[in-house]
Each structure stands twice: as C-alpha cells, then as structure tokens.
Amino acid sequence: MKLPFKSNAPAPTLRKPAPSVTPTLHATEVAAGYRAARTGGDFYDFLTVQDSKLLFMMLDIAGKRETALHIAAAAQDMFREKGKLLFDDPNNEDSEAITKLLLEMNRKIMAEAGGVCCAPAFLACYDEDIQTLTYINAGHTPAVLKDDEGTLLLEANGLPLGLFSHSTHDSQYCAMEDGATLVLVSRGVTESKGATDDFGIKRVQDLLSNGGFSSANAVCQMILQAVEAHQKQPSRFGPSLHIPGLGGDEPNDVTTLALMRSSAASHAARSSA
C-alpha cells in the first residue's frame, strides 16, 4: 500500500500589511476608523508625496482573512514604492501617475493570489495646494463628497482589481472646496444588515448632509455608531442578532475613511497663529 506523499517544503509564510499612519496635513484633517469582524480583507493606506499631495487607497480583498491580508501586504508594498516613484517624477501628471500605479497594483494582486482575486479599490491623490482630488474607483463602494452644494457620489468607473492583468482605468477629477468632506466606506458599511434592510450608501449621504460633526475623526465615529445602531434595530421578532458562523450572512469588516477640508475661516486662523 502506498503511503500518502508528504512534502518537507515549509508552508508559505503569510504576511500582514504594515500599520497605516494617519498623516498630518496643513489645512485638511484625515481620519480612519474600523470595527473588524475578523472575516474580511478591508485595507487602507496613506502616502505623502511632493509635500502637498496625499496619496491614499482603500481595498476590499476577497477570500479568507489571512490570505487577503497577505495580498494586501504586497499591494501596500507596490502602493508605497511605486507611488513615490511615479509622483516624484515631474514628467507625470497626477492623472497619468495614478493610472499607472493602479495597473501595477492590479498585476501585483493577481501575482500574489496566483490568479483571479476580486479586489475592489479606491485610489486617489489629493493635492492640498490646489484643493483637487484625482481618483479611480475600481469597482469599490462609492465615495461621498459633501460640500456647500450638497453631496456627490464618486461612483465606480471601472472593474475591480485582480480580474484582468491588463485592465486599465481612466482617472476622474473633482474639487474639494473649503469646508468639504470626503468619506470612503467599505462594503461592510453599506451591506450591514438591520431588521428590514441594509445600511446602504444613502444613509452615509444623509449623515453627512445633516452635519453636526466637527472633525474628520468625528465623521468616522458617527458612521460607525450609526452602523452599529442599525445592526441592533429590533424586528417584530425581537432584537436582531448577527452571530459569526451562523446563518447565511457572515458579518464583514466595517471601515471608514474621511478627509475634511478646513473652512476658510479656520484656515486663516491657523495661518495667523
């Protein structure tokens, strides 16, 4: 009888991304918050380039958490190394640099996954000096931009990463005026289940429209608390319970990221201080 073959090769070492450090900008607050169910592959990171520019991303990598985090670590390496090279090159416009960076990240994700791996992504460059945002939404949950004119959804304009190695995305552009707030949320936010419906992106819009927040961190906490309250809404059968491993709906990580541009008045006060 033949015995089962046993390989002496060591098991592959799975990595985790390095901690993301929230940057300090001159006239813009940046914050992020999350509540992890420890089942998803949510990941975000920041990179300051050319002094006045902030490069940032949010990924939602499909698959088991350990593998997803390993892929996220490789994507982070590419984001940080290639991002700095591309944006430090004076011959690259932001729109060109961000398109090239996303393509390299896409290829890296597929290489680490050993094939197809669905990874919706939002990649953006915020230029604080001219108050503009250049971004690509590759199959990700829409970002929400709130300013004096109301709220605007920055919808997906391309396929998620990890599906096609040569997939390209066109960059988009919008202005961030004084007092504007940009919010990114993960799928775990919009798909959080209450007694009768999912949380949805419309509730994120409503929260921003109603105001009542004084900082980027307050925005993140407001959304996280609203999601928690939504999940606990009682139904006619009693309180809603979502237990990992039971039922058809596995809880997901809940992640939010916010940029809040200082108002003209507060910016002037800071400058004169």
N, C-alpha and C positions, 0 to 999 in steps of 0.2 A: 504494500500500500504506500502510495506516495504521500509524503508529509507536505502540508501547506508551505509554500515558499515564504520565508521571512527575510525582509530586506534589512541590512545592517546600516543603511543610509539614515542619517539623523533626520528627524522631522523638520520641515522648514520652520524657521523662526518667524513668527508673525510680529510685525512692528505696530506701533501706535504713533499717531501724529505727535509732534512736539506741541507743547501748550501754546495757545494763541494769546498774544499780548495785545490788549486793547490800547491803541495809540492815543496820544495826546496831540490835538491839532490846535491851531490858533483861534479860530472862530467857529469851530464845529465840534460838538460833543459826539462821541462814539461809545456805544454800549452793546452788550450782548447778554442774553440770558437763556437758560435752558432747564428743563426738567426731564431727566432721562428715565425711560422705561427699561433701558439697557437691552433693547431689542433692535434698534435702528442704527443707520450709518450716517447720521447727521454730522456735518463738519463745517466749520467756518475758519477763516484766517484773514490776517491783515498784513500789509506790507507798505511801508512808507517809501516812496520813490521821488526823486527830484525835489526834496524838501517840502513842496507844497501839494504833492499828489498822494492820495491814499488808494492803494490797490486792495480790493477785498473780494472775497468769494464765499459762497455757501454751496455745499454739496449734499446730496441725499443719495448715498450709495446703496444699491440693493444688495441683499444677501445677508448671511449671518454676521453678527456684530464683529466678531474677531477678524473675519476676512475683510469686511467692509472697512474697518479701521486700518488694516494693513494697506489696502488700496489707497485710502485717504492719506496715509503717510507718504506714499510715493507721489501722489498728486500734490501734496504740500511741498515736497522737495522741488518738483518742477515749477510750481507756482512761485516759490521764493527765488530759486536760482535763475530760471528763465525770465521771470517777471522783472527782476532787477536789470538783467542784461538788455532786455527789449526796451524798457522805459528809460534806461540811462543812455540809450543811443539817440543822439539828437536828430538822426535822419528818419526816425519812426514817429509818425503821428500816433496819438493815443488810439484812434480807431484801428489803425493797422497793427499796432503792438498788441492790442487786446485780442484781435482775431488770431494772430499768430500764437499767442500764449494759450488760448483755448484749444487750438488744434494740437499743440504739443501735450497739453494735459489730457486730452482725449486719447491720444495714442498711448500715453503712459498708463492710463487707467486700463485700457484694453490689454496692454502687455502684462501688467501685474495680475490682471484677472485671468489671463490665459485664454481670452476670448471675449465674448459679449458680456457686458455688465452694465445694466441700466443705471445711469448716474445723472439725474437732473442737476443742473448747475446754474448759478447766477454769478457772473464775473463782471466786475465794474472797476472803473478808475474815476475817482472823484478829484477834480482839480479845485482846490480851495481858493486859489487866487482869482480864477475867473468864474467860480461857482457853477461848474458844469459837471455833469455825470455822463460818462461814456460807458455803455454796458452791453452785455449779451445775456439774454435769458434763454438758456438751452433746456427747454422743457421743464423749467422749475415753476414753482408756485409764483404767481405774480407778486412783484414788489409793489408797495403802495407809497406814492409820493403825495404829501399833504402840504399845501401852501395856501395863500390868500384866496386863490380861485377855487379851492375845493380839494378833492382827492383824484388822483390819476393812477390807473393800474398800468404797471410796466409788464405787459403780458409776454408770454413765451414767443420767441421769434425763430425758433429752431428746435431740432431734435435733441433729446438728452445725450450726454456724453456716453461713451462706451458701447455704442451700437455700430457705428461705421468708422473705420480708421481714417478715411479721407473726407469726412463730413466737415463742411465749413459753415460759418455763421457770420452774418452781417451785423456789425455793431450798430447800436442805436444811441441817441443823444437826447438829453433833456437838461434844463436849467434848474439849479437849486437856489432860489432866491433867499434873501434874509428871512429867517423865521421858518423856513421849510423843514419838513421832517420826512426822512425816507425810512421805510420799515420793510424788512425782509422776514418772512416766516417760513418755517419748514412745513412739509406736508402733514406732519404730526399735529400742527396747529389747526389747519383747515379741515382735517379729517377727524378731529377729536369728536367723539360721539356724545350727544346729550340724550335726553329722554326721547326726543322726537326727530332730531336732525343733527347733521354735522355742524361744527362751528362755522366753517366757511370763510371765504375772504371778505365777504360783505360785512361781517361783524368786525373784522380788523379795520375796514374803512370807516365804519360807524364810530368805533372807539377813537380813531384819530380825528374825525370830524367834530366830535363832541368836545375835544380838547381836555383841559383840566390836568395836563402834565407839564412839569417844569424842567425836565431834563431827559436826555436820551435813555438813561437808566430807568427813569420813571415810566417811560413808554413801554420798555421791555417788561417791567414788572406788572404794569397794568394789563398787558396782553396775556401774560402767563396766569395771572389771577383770574382773568375773565374765562380763560380756557378751563381752569380748574373748577370754577363755579358752574360752567356749562356741563362739564362731565358729571357733576353731582346733582344736576337737576332731577327732582323726583318725577317719576311717571305715575300713572294711575295704579301701578302695581307696587309702588314704593320707591325708595332711593335707587338710583342707577348704580350698578356695581360693575367694574371692569377689572377682572382678575386675570393676570398674565397666565396664558396656557389654557384658559377655559373659554369656550365659545369660539365663534368663527372670526372674531375681530381682535387681533393681537394689538395691544397698545403700542404706540410709536413714540419716539423721542419728540419732545416739543421744544423747538428752538426759535429764537427771535433775535434780530439784529437791528439796530437803529442808528441813524445819523441825524443829528439835529443841528441845523444851521442857526447860529445866534442871530437875534434880531438886530437891526441897525443900531438901536439904542444901546443894547447891551454890548455890542461890538465896540461902539465908540467909547463906552465907559471903560472897557478893558484896555483899550488902546491908550487912554489918557492916564490909566492907573500907574 
